[in-house]
Amino acid sequence: MRTRSPKAVFLAALHWIIIANFVFEMVYAGYMVFSVIKPEGHQGPLWAAAKTMPFEMMVTRRLYAIEFWIATAGLALYLALTVIGPWRRREAP
């Protein structure tokens, strides 16, 4: 069995912590948008209820949605640079 150096173990742990951070941020922002910041008595997407929603609540909801998309883009870029790119270079003829 091959043993890993302490540096390799640290870098692997850091890699998974970064991924978990992005995923946690996406789950948190999604929870805030769809479960916490919503008009009274409303579930799921707003549809027509968006017209009657207070402006401050709508802005807060949009900011959380932007936070979700930033976390999604960050995770996609991180995985492209650290996992997909090196894998494709190894598999190239």
C-alpha positions as CSV (number, residue, x, y, z in Angstrom):
1,M,0.0,0.0,0.0
2,R,1.3,3.4,-1.0
3,T,1.5,6.1,1.7
4,R,0.9,9.7,0.9
5,S,3.1,12.5,2.0
6,P,1.7,15.0,4.5
7,K,1.7,17.7,1.8
8,A,-0.5,15.5,-0.5
9,V,-2.9,14.7,2.3
10,F,-3.2,18.4,3.1
11,L,-3.8,19.4,-0.5
12,A,-6.4,16.7,-0.9
13,A,-8.2,17.8,2.2
14,L,-8.0,21.5,1.1
15,H,-9.4,20.5,-2.3
16,W,-12.5,18.8,-0.7
17,I,-12.9,21.7,1.8
18,I,-13.1,24.1,-1.1
19,I,-15.6,21.9,-3.0
20,A,-17.7,21.5,0.2
21,N,-17.6,25.3,0.7
22,F,-19.0,25.9,-2.7
23,V,-21.7,23.3,-2.4
24,F,-22.7,24.5,1.1
25,E,-23.0,28.1,-0.3
26,M,-25.2,26.9,-3.1
27,V,-27.5,24.9,-0.8
28,Y,-27.7,27.9,1.7
29,A,-28.5,30.4,-1.0
30,G,-31.1,28.1,-2.6
31,Y,-32.7,27.5,0.8
32,M,-32.9,31.3,1.5
33,V,-34.4,32.0,-1.9
34,F,-37.0,29.2,-1.9
35,S,-37.8,28.7,1.8
36,V,-37.0,31.8,3.8
37,I,-37.5,34.9,1.7
38,K,-41.0,34.5,0.3
39,P,-44.4,36.2,0.6
40,E,-46.7,35.0,3.4
41,G,-48.5,31.8,2.5
42,H,-46.6,31.2,-0.7
43,Q,-44.4,28.1,-1.6
44,G,-42.0,27.5,-4.5
45,P,-41.5,29.9,-7.5
46,L,-43.1,33.3,-7.2
47,W,-44.7,33.5,-10.7
48,A,-47.5,36.2,-10.3
49,A,-46.8,36.7,-6.6
50,A,-43.7,38.6,-7.6
51,K,-45.9,41.6,-8.5
52,T,-47.2,41.9,-5.0
53,M,-43.9,41.2,-3.2
54,P,-42.3,44.2,-1.3
55,F,-39.4,45.8,-3.1
56,E,-36.9,45.1,-0.2
57,M,-37.8,41.5,-0.1
58,M,-37.5,41.1,-3.8
59,V,-34.0,42.7,-3.8
60,T,-32.9,40.5,-0.9
61,R,-34.2,37.4,-2.8
62,R,-32.4,38.5,-6.0
63,L,-29.1,39.1,-4.1
64,Y,-29.3,35.5,-2.7
65,A,-30.0,34.2,-6.2
66,I,-26.9,36.1,-7.5
67,E,-24.9,34.6,-4.6
68,F,-26.1,31.1,-5.7
69,W,-25.0,31.7,-9.3
70,I,-21.6,33.1,-8.3
71,A,-21.0,30.0,-6.1
72,T,-22.1,27.8,-9.0
73,A,-19.7,29.6,-11.5
74,G,-16.9,29.4,-8.9
75,L,-17.4,25.7,-8.4
76,A,-17.5,25.1,-12.2
77,L,-14.3,27.1,-12.7
78,Y,-12.5,25.4,-9.8
79,L,-13.4,22.0,-11.0
80,A,-12.4,22.9,-14.6
81,L,-9.0,24.0,-13.5
82,T,-8.2,21.4,-10.9
83,V,-10.0,18.2,-12.1
84,I,-11.3,18.4,-15.7
85,G,-8.4,20.2,-17.2
86,P,-5.7,17.8,-15.9
87,W,-7.8,14.8,-16.7
88,R,-8.3,15.9,-20.3
89,R,-4.5,16.6,-20.6
90,R,-3.7,13.1,-19.4
91,E,-6.3,11.5,-21.8
92,A,-5.2,13.5,-24.9
93,P,-3.4,11.5,-27.6
